[in-house]
């Protein structure tokens, strides 16, 4: 009987501590957007190499948008300029918005050339609620390697 009560007590304590962590999706969503952004940038590099033409990445800090185009367009990704990179998923413009509370460190625009090079080393930092760092995406200048 004592063992049963102890097991019930331990399960009750664990559920009181662990359950709230599973109910909140903010950490899950923010990490998912970080991974998705990193994959988009890798896709931009691979598309530039495969099609032998520059692919531009536009990141808007204010709106939390990231989009891919074949020519530089405005940073708010509101106009594709007639040259959007299409998503392999649904053949629409490859553009994603950050979930609530997730933001980029700065707005920026850069491209990969036909060799997959970025031209300059780039670091992109994503934040949760403006303070907690979700992660950093780094792009090497000479190779265009995204990690």
N, C-alpha and C positions, 0 to 999 in steps of 0.2 A: 504494500500500500504506500509506503514511504517512497519507494522508487517511482511509482506511478505519479505521485504528487510532484516529485522533483522533475520528472520528465515534462509534465504539464507546465511547471513553473519556468523551466528553461525554454520551452517552445513559446510560451507567452512573452518572455523577455526578448527572444530573438525576433518574434513577429512585430513587436512594438518598435524595435530598432531598425530592422531590415525592410519592413513593408513600405515605409515612406520613401525609401530609396528606389523602390521599383515602381512606385506610382508616378514619380516625376519624370517627364520625358525630355526636359530641357537639355540635360547632359547628353542624352542619346541623340536628340535632334542636332545639337551643335556639333558633336563629333561626326555625325553622318554628313553634315554639310561640309565640314573640313575635308573629309575623305572624297566627297563628290567634287569639290573645287580642285583638289589635287589631281583627280582623275581627268577633269576637264582640261587642265593645263597640259597634262601628258597627252591627251587626245589632240590638242592644238599642235603640239610639237610633231606628233606622228602624222597628222594630216598635212602639215607643211612639207615634211619629207616626202610623203607619198604623192602629193600633187605638185611638188616642185614649185611652190609659190608661198609667199609670206602668209602667215595666219596671225591675226591680232587678238590679244586678250585685253578686254576692257574690264576694269574693276572699279565699282563706284562705292565709296565708303558711306556716303549719305544714305543711299537707297539699299545698300547691301546686295547689289546686283553684280553678276559676272556673266559676260557674254563673249562669244567668239565670232570674228568676222574675217573676211579676206582683205579688207581695207580698213584703215582707222576711221572710226565713227565717234560720235559723242559718248562721253563716259557714262551717261545715264542709261545707255542701251535702249533708248526710245526709238531709234531709227536704225535699221540695218544697212542703210546706204545702198541697198540692192545687192549686197554681197555677204549674206549671212552664211556661217558654217552650219550645216544641218546636223541635228542630233541623230545618231545612228538608231536611237530608240524609236522615234516617231516621225522623223524627217521634218521636224519643225526647227525654227531657229534655236541653236544651242545657247540657251540663256537660263540662268537659275537665280532665284532670290533666296537670301539668307532667312532662316527662321527668326522669330521674335527674340531679341536680345543678343543676336550674333552680329558682329560687325568686323570690318577690315580695319587695319591700322591706317592706311591712306588710300586715296583713289590713285589709280595708275593705269597706264596703257603701255603695253610692250608687245613685241612680235617675235615669232620664230621665223628664220629665213628658210630657204629651200634645203639647207643642210641641217636644219634643226637647231641652229645656234640662236641663243637669245641676245648675244652682243654684249650684254653686261650682266653681272651677277645681280640677282633679284631675291629679296626676302619678303614674303607676304605673311603677315601675322594676323590671326583671327582671334577675336576676344569674345568672351561671354559676359554680357552686361557691362561692357566697357572696361572691365578690370581683370578678370580671370583669363589668362591665356589658354586658348584651346589648343593651339599648335602653330608651328611655323612651317611654311612651304618655302623651300629654297630652290633656286634655279641657277645652275652653273652657267657661266658666260660662254665658254668655249664649246662645251658639249651640249648644252641645253638640257642636261640631266635634271629631272624634277624629283626632289625628295624632301 
